[in-house]
Amino acid sequence: MRQRGQDIAIGLLQLLIAAERPITVAEALARLGAPRATLHRVARIFAARGIVDCRRRGWLAFGPVGLALAARREALLRAEDQRRLAPRPRPIHRARGAGCAPSPRAAATQWSEAPLGRRPRFRIGFSNADMNNLWRVALVHSVEYGAVKYRSLARSLMVKHAEGCAERQARDIGDLLDKGVDGLIVSAHRAPALAAAFAEAARRGVPVVMVDRGDENAPHASFVTCDDGVIGRVTAIWLAEKLEGRGDVLLLPGLQAAAPARARLSAALQILRDFPQICILDICWSDWRQDLGRAIVEAALARGGKIDGVWCDSGLQAVGSLKAFIAAERRIPPHTGGDLNLAYKLAIRHGAPLAAVDYPPAMGLKAVETLLDFLRGRSVAKRVDVPTEIVVTRGHATTSVRPDLWADQHVRWDLPDDLILASGLGPSYDPRRFRVNYVGTRYNRSAAHPSERVDGR
Amino acid sequence: MADEIMAETAGVALIGDLLAHLAAGGDANAASFAKQVGAARSTAYQAIEKLERAGFVERDARGSLAPGANAARLGLASLRLAALLSAAEALLPALRNDADATASLVSVAKGTEIVLMRRAASWDAREGAGKELEAAIAETARLRLRLRPRANEAERRAAKFSLEQTAEALRRALADAADLRERRAGGA
């Protein structure tokens, strides 16, 4: 009897929410199939507590408690949001009326409706595409940091690296599902090849948050990334303006198999098409490797050709190019590509003009937050773009591209060359000394370490 | 029969007490709440679980109770804005990040303004108010962006673009819910 009364009480609240207006007692009786006496008792009890308002005869309206509950939830979510909010140095400044300023980005307009929340703590699985460069080390560190920062919500974290093999990544995801993870974070090597794995996760009710690389058509709760189009466009505009619209440029995009690299290149090419006197000498995929970037530029220099600018989508390969110019004792032309501490150090030390839009590994932490929110029953944006900054070496701003930070404000002379900036891990983050302790790791060892294997040197 | 009625009344009162307690800002877990209202712990647990399954209550890892999404929807439903809850909770932080501005959802019903949701930009507590942009979501709801004091024209344009896109998404959420209600009413 007690149970039935409670069911009717909850049913009445649900009815009011669905109707969004006061309802008649007759309507409530018909919809709930409740005995009249029970409904009256429920209404009287709720009215005494301000949950419903029965003052108008034959009607059930909203009491003041509903708005107070909404305000209380909002206060809790607002406090949580403020705790997470990372300070940003300055907004992106673009020149007034600049003809080729990047167009405004599309805002997030879709969201994933969370199923009813479950009670924490959750087991998280992270399937990482590969570990072949330093940026990916920082991404793993960022995810691990998230698992520790939110240890009151995350019971454990399991990390698997697919070493750049889509089949292996599909197996990794299956393995994580079999181990009973509550939610998955996936940085996909080749998202279409993971369709079956994503479908299996959906079948088991395990939400997937994609990070860095993914497929917006696959079933997923959210895709946490950074706008690759902006990275490609802003750096290409800067390079073209720095060269005053004419010159021979070499394009060194990252990994051909990775969607972000293709998106950045495509955006850069679109911009460069507007500068007919800029000649693209070659487009060479560098796999985001320093050694490959250096070999490509050394070969180009050996051919004796003129290189007026080098466009890179990341400092991972830009460092190789900068080193090739330094070794050849040639004047370093304008370069693009940041992320890596060494890229900024070399550019400043050798007076090379450089512009970059860092691709923030902090998206790993954001992916953890998004997944935990979804698991707790909170709706999340279908796409989350992690904020980033435009960084330019001092004195090299152009008409359209003005920096949020000068490179000398961004560089960390006190930290190692292989530090990836914008990790969101705080000012003292050092990838070589990073220690982390969570259920799923042993002896405080991270699942990723910047070894020679990933340096690409 | 009288015992059954008493048990039913006590069960419903427990639910009412819990919702009123949470609305008043009361911090509790199941055990302390049971003690406070003089109910058996198992009885309180059962009621809380029922409310949790229905989305009216959330519990964190330590068992602390908080209003769930449906509890907030009950409040928004009184303003005819219940359908906005999920969309606004998901999209307001994204709008704030895109525009680097403080984003708010405001109810303007009956001449009274109520800030239903607010996601503040990281500079908001330090710097003064800049220009405000507004988009109508419904007759009684507005989406607002408060820009940084020295925001330039390009930033204002970009912020307005993001604001309009998010407002359109929220309007769509309301329209979809209205359609659903109409279909249900037709079906009934």
Interface residues (C-beta under 8 A of the other chain):
Chain A: M1 R2 Q3 R4 G5 Q6 D7 I8 A9 I10 L13 Q14 L16 I17 A18 A19 E20 R21 T38 R41 V42 I45 F46 A48 R49 G50 I51 F62 V65 G66 L67 A68 L69 A70 A71 R72 R73 E74 L76 L77 R78 D81 Q82 L85 A86 P87 R88 P91 I92 H93 R94 A95 R96 A98 A101 P104 R105 A106 A107 A108 T109 Q110 W111 S112 E113 A114 L116 G117 R119 P120 R121 S152 L153 R376 G377 R378 S379 V380 A381 R383 V384 D385 V386 P387
Chain B: E4 I5 A7 E8 T9 A10 G11 V12 A13 L14 I15 G16 D17 L19 A20 L22 A23 A24 G25 T43 Q46 A47 K50 L51 E52 R53 A54 G55 F56 E58 R59 D60 A61 R62 A66 P67 G68 A69 N70 A71 A72 R73 L74 G75 L76 A77 S78 L79 R80 L81 A82 A83 L85 S86 A87 E89 A90 L91 P93 A94 L95 N97 D98 D100 I114 L116 M117 R118 R119 A120 S122 W123 R148 A151 N152 E153 A154 E155 R157 A158 F161 S162 L163 Q165 T166 E168 A169 R181 R184
